[in-house]
Amino acid sequence: MHPIPPVYDRNSEILILGSFPSVKSRESGFFYGHPQNRFWKVLSAVCEAPLPVTVPEKRAFLLAHRIALWDVIASCRITGSSDASIRDAVPNDLGPILSEAPVRQIYTNGKTAWRLYERYTAPLTGRESVCLPSTSPANAAWSLEKLAEAWSCVRNAGGPPLRR
């Protein structure tokens, strides 16, 4: 079973999917808990909003900007936080999110999440996802500025700009 419940509400128009929580995220009980992961900095820059620090601030940030957040994988065998080591993956059921929220666009955080989505989830949802460059510190080739530029599509997601 996935160690962190999804974040979404009836106003969520964007769904961002990671692969599976890192060790630090599992320890903190919330997404992108590793201090070197640039996810929160990137979203803060894209949404032109203050950087959320605490778990309640992060949850409120997501909901205020109509962003749903979860992972493609519900359970798997994994060594540490290495996406490359994921084995025996069981996908999360995105049905509740997609039926309760008016999601306009699905994004994946990195190629591994995208590949897992395409393999396990797209056939069930019938919905495409847009692969964004990973915010992981392992993706050192991408600066924070370059990531924010690539992720700027999240701001519009096929509709009006996100609420600030």
C-alpha positions as CSV (number, residue, x, y, z in Angstrom):
1,M,0.0,0.0,0.0
2,H,1.2,3.5,-0.8
3,P,2.7,5.2,2.3
4,I,1.3,8.6,1.5
5,P,-2.3,9.4,0.5
6,P,-3.0,11.5,-2.6
7,V,-3.5,15.3,-2.3
8,Y,-6.5,16.6,-4.3
9,D,-9.9,18.1,-4.0
10,R,-12.9,18.8,-6.2
11,N,-11.1,21.8,-7.7
12,S,-7.9,20.0,-8.8
13,E,-7.3,20.6,-12.5
14,I,-3.7,19.4,-12.7
15,L,-2.4,16.0,-11.6
16,I,1.3,15.6,-11.1
17,L,2.6,12.0,-10.6
18,G,5.9,10.9,-9.3
19,S,7.1,7.3,-9.4
20,F,7.3,6.2,-5.7
21,P,8.3,8.2,-2.6
22,S,11.9,8.4,-1.7
23,V,13.2,7.2,1.7
24,K,13.1,10.8,3.0
25,S,9.6,11.3,1.8
26,R,8.5,8.0,3.4
27,E,10.1,9.1,6.6
28,S,8.5,12.6,6.6
29,G,5.1,11.2,5.4
30,F,4.8,13.6,2.5
31,F,5.9,14.0,-1.1
32,Y,9.3,15.3,-2.1
33,G,10.7,15.3,1.4
34,H,14.4,15.2,0.5
35,P,15.9,18.6,1.0
36,Q,17.8,18.4,-2.3
37,N,14.8,17.6,-4.4
38,R,13.8,20.8,-6.2
39,F,10.1,20.0,-6.7
40,W,8.8,22.6,-4.2
41,K,11.2,25.2,-5.4
42,V,10.2,24.6,-9.0
43,L,6.5,24.8,-8.3
44,S,7.0,27.9,-6.1
45,A,8.8,29.6,-9.0
46,V,6.2,28.4,-11.6
47,C,3.3,29.6,-9.5
48,E,5.1,32.8,-8.4
49,A,4.2,31.9,-4.8
50,P,6.2,31.7,-1.5
51,L,8.0,28.4,-1.0
52,P,6.0,26.1,1.2
53,V,8.1,24.5,4.0
54,T,5.9,22.5,6.3
55,V,3.6,19.6,5.3
56,P,0.5,21.7,6.0
57,E,1.9,24.6,3.9
58,K,2.7,22.2,1.1
59,R,-0.8,20.6,1.1
60,A,-2.4,24.1,1.2
61,F,-0.1,25.3,-1.7
62,L,-1.1,22.4,-3.9
63,L,-4.8,22.8,-3.3
64,A,-4.7,26.6,-3.6
65,H,-3.1,26.1,-7.1
66,R,-5.6,23.4,-8.1
67,I,-2.8,20.8,-8.2
68,A,-3.4,17.1,-7.3
69,L,-0.3,15.1,-6.4
70,W,0.4,11.4,-6.1
71,D,2.6,8.6,-7.5
72,V,2.1,6.1,-10.3
73,I,3.2,3.2,-8.1
74,A,1.2,2.0,-5.0
75,S,3.8,-0.6,-3.9
76,C,7.0,-2.1,-5.2
77,R,10.3,-3.5,-4.3
78,I,12.8,-0.7,-4.2
79,T,16.4,-0.2,-3.1
80,G,16.6,3.0,-1.1
81,S,15.2,5.8,-3.3
82,S,16.5,4.5,-6.7
83,D,13.8,4.5,-9.4
84,A,16.1,2.3,-11.4
85,S,15.7,-0.4,-8.8
86,I,11.8,-0.5,-8.8
87,R,10.6,-4.1,-9.3
88,D,7.2,-5.8,-8.9
89,A,5.4,-2.5,-9.3
90,V,1.7,-2.3,-8.5
91,P,0.0,0.9,-9.8
92,N,-2.1,3.3,-7.8
93,D,-5.8,3.5,-8.7
94,L,-6.2,7.0,-10.1
95,G,-9.9,6.4,-10.6
96,P,-11.0,8.3,-7.5
97,I,-9.0,11.4,-8.3
98,L,-10.1,11.4,-12.0
99,S,-13.7,10.9,-11.1
100,E,-13.9,13.5,-8.3
101,A,-11.6,16.2,-9.7
102,P,-11.9,18.0,-13.1
103,V,-8.3,17.1,-14.0
104,R,-7.4,18.8,-17.4
105,Q,-3.8,17.5,-17.6
106,I,-1.6,14.8,-16.2
107,Y,2.1,15.4,-15.8
108,T,4.8,13.0,-14.7
109,N,7.9,14.1,-12.8
110,G,10.6,12.4,-14.8
111,K,11.1,9.7,-17.3
112,T,10.7,6.8,-14.9
113,A,7.3,8.1,-13.7
114,W,6.3,8.6,-17.3
115,R,7.3,5.1,-18.4
116,L,5.5,3.6,-15.4
117,Y,2.4,5.6,-16.2
118,E,2.5,4.6,-19.8
119,R,2.9,0.9,-18.9
120,Y,0.5,0.5,-16.0
121,T,-1.9,3.5,-15.9
122,A,-2.5,5.0,-19.3
123,P,-4.3,1.8,-20.6
124,L,-6.7,2.1,-17.7
125,T,-7.3,5.9,-17.8
126,G,-7.1,6.3,-21.5
127,R,-5.4,9.6,-20.8
128,E,-2.0,10.8,-22.0
129,S,0.6,12.3,-19.6
130,V,3.2,15.0,-20.3
131,C,6.7,14.0,-19.2
132,L,8.5,16.8,-17.4
133,P,12.2,16.7,-16.4
134,S,12.8,15.2,-13.0
135,T,13.2,17.5,-10.1
136,S,15.4,14.9,-8.4
137,P,18.9,15.9,-7.3
138,A,20.1,13.0,-9.5
139,N,19.0,15.1,-12.5
140,A,22.0,17.4,-12.0
141,A,22.1,18.5,-15.7
142,W,19.1,20.6,-15.1
143,S,19.5,23.8,-13.1
144,L,16.6,25.2,-11.0
145,E,16.0,27.9,-13.6
146,K,15.9,25.4,-16.5
147,L,13.6,23.2,-14.6
148,A,11.2,26.1,-13.8
149,E,11.2,27.0,-17.5
150,A,10.3,23.4,-18.5
151,W,7.7,23.1,-15.8
152,S,6.1,26.5,-16.7
153,C,3.5,24.6,-18.8
154,V,2.0,23.5,-15.5
155,R,1.0,27.1,-14.9
156,N,-1.4,27.1,-17.8
157,A,-2.3,23.4,-18.3
158,G,-4.6,24.1,-21.2
159,G,-6.6,26.7,-19.3
160,P,-6.4,30.0,-17.4
161,P,-3.3,30.7,-15.3
162,L,-3.2,29.1,-11.9
163,R,-4.5,31.1,-9.0
164,R,-1.8,33.0,-7.2
